Amino acid sequence: MLRGIFAPIPTPFIDEEIAYGKLEENLAKWGATGLSGIVVLGSNGEQPYVDEDEKVELWAFARKHFPEDKTVIAGTGCESTRATVRLTKKAADAGAQAALILTPHYFKASMNEAALERFYTDVADESPIPVLLYNMPGNTGLNITPPLVKKLAQHPNIKGIKDSGGNIVQISEFLRDTPDDFVVVAGSASFLMPALVMGARGGILASANVIPDLCVRISELVSQGKYDEARSIQKSIIHLNRLVTARYGVAGLKATLDMIGYFGGMPRRPILPIGDNEKAEIRAALEELKVV
């Protein structure tokens, strides 16, 4: 259920209201690909800008309109343990099959390893669905270390980690120090193949929204030992991945979806849409991959 390639889908807005009709169309298209599932309200879903009642509606809508044999993971991390537990229970009630939980980080100086261990343990104790740790140092300024992951992996309801830091040595340490059934997934397509070669079970990738089957193909080729073919695809997607993640973020990802027949639309303020020059750069990268 937690293995394979997942798209952390954007939340579509029209006049800053959730565009459920457009979302349904997007879900049908992603559902027809080789994706194992989706993450609803991860970072690319603009999770901090979505109200709690909207989050619950989104999870329920996605579960209803996405193929039953594919997994829906909910991004439920909040700054307090109390709020995270409450939201995770609501996600489970809405049909989500697992929760992806970002580290609390507003009070960064207080979020030492003891605090993070207690946070994740408390949430996992009360969560009715499996918990995935979410390590994203670029946004949080915090890193979940291998010793902490080793401890947390012993909890029966903490089933894996999404690592977006891109440190392949650290990812390798996660894989070395955790049980075989603890799922480590790459958090970016930029290092998908290296992570898979080391033993990661898949990826939760912004680029999987745009080039899902290329990401799936890398995973398939690695599992078949066809490293030269996988390496060729991996190299080819690095530029596009950079544009829709580090360089232009959510606004860039949404503009990219508009170019390939999905609905991206506008981000919610205060994020601004990208300009024409940036769109031209993305379009050129898509043309290189023969996606548009």
Beta strands, then each sheet from edge to edge (+ up, - down):
strand 1: 4-9
strand 2: 13-14
strand 3: 17-18
strand 4: 37-40
strand 5: 71-75
strand 6: 98-102
strand 7: 131-135
strand 8: 158-163
strand 9: 183-186
strand 10: 202-204
sheet 1: 1+ 4+ 5+ 6+ 7+ 8+ 9+ 10+ 1+
sheet 2: 2+ 3-
end
